[in-house]
Amino acid sequence: MGFFDKLKQGLGKTKNSIDEKINNVFSVFRKVDEELLDELEEVLVMSDIGVETSVKIIDELRTKIKKEKIEDEDDVKKALKEIMADILNIAEPKLNLDTTPSVILVIGVNGVGKTTSIGKIANNLVNQGKKVVVAAADTFRAAAVEQLEIWAKRSGSVLVKKDEGTDPAAVVYDAIKKTKEIGADVLIVDTAGRLHNKKYLMDELFKINKVIEKEMAENSKEVLMVLDAETGQNAISQVKAFKETTDITGIVLTKLDGTAKGGVVIGICSELNVPVKFIGVGEKITDLQLFNPTDFANALFE
């Protein structure tokens, strides 16, 4: 099964939920008017796209309907898909890895699939012929280091770790040293979860950033935030909280295959202007892929 087919399958719950709600609206309304648009707006809000984004989409749809004189149900759906694809397409989803080495800092709350995502991204990069070092800088949980070690072996990456409770910034310093020593292409840094509501962990993140800025000031840097699609609108709140202290360059959205809340992707891109760079639609090591806005919109509304 190709990734687009997996995407369609993974978005099945979201697609079915939105389809059912939209079809219910069109079964009641026989013409394209303001009442229909109000109902469609409610459908979008109920689909975890969010109030602000839903209003924006319906405003654009209203303009499009008038301009193109749309009267047909299928044309309304097509127009909706086009508007959403435009919102999703805010930036090229590729990673900024223009220098050798480059660094990817990975953040997010616990339980979102952060460690697993790092393993899958590392595997993706190794398959492109890149040499990857992974820094186990979540030193507050022994299980996090053990899990990362398994993924590093599975992906063919080099792991740098220290004892539980070690200063995370010290792990990052050693990992940068190792990256330069072996001529690695990419350094991926894991960090402790629940950063946004624990000051000491936010302070640790600040220290990690300082080490990276000092030792790799001229190198390309990505800050990827991992989100669990199942959290719906709460994912947007998490990003807002992290953005107060960290410059997030991209989103990794996991567990899309297990939820009907995949519409949150549209809200994230629209409200936060942060591009989604990776999406996960399964447990396999190859089930995390670069985000394609057009494929996503087609899989959701085809």
Buried (B, 14 or more C-beta within 10 A) or exposed (E): EEBBEBBBBBBBBBBEBBEEBBEEBBEEBEEBEEEBBEBBBBBBBEBBBBEEBBEBBBEBBBEBBEEEEBEEBEBBBBBBBBBBBBBBBBBEBEBBBEBBBBBBBBBBBBEBBBBBBBBBBBBBBBEEEBBBBBBBBBBBBEEBBEBBBEBBEBBEBBBBBBEEEBBBBBBBBBBBEBBBEEEBBBBBBBBBBEBBEEEEBBEBBEBBBEBBEEBBEEBBBBBBBBBBBBBBBBBBEBBEBBBEBBEBBBBBBBBBBBBBBBBBBBBBBBBBEBBBBBBBBBEEBEBBBBBBBEBBBBBBBE
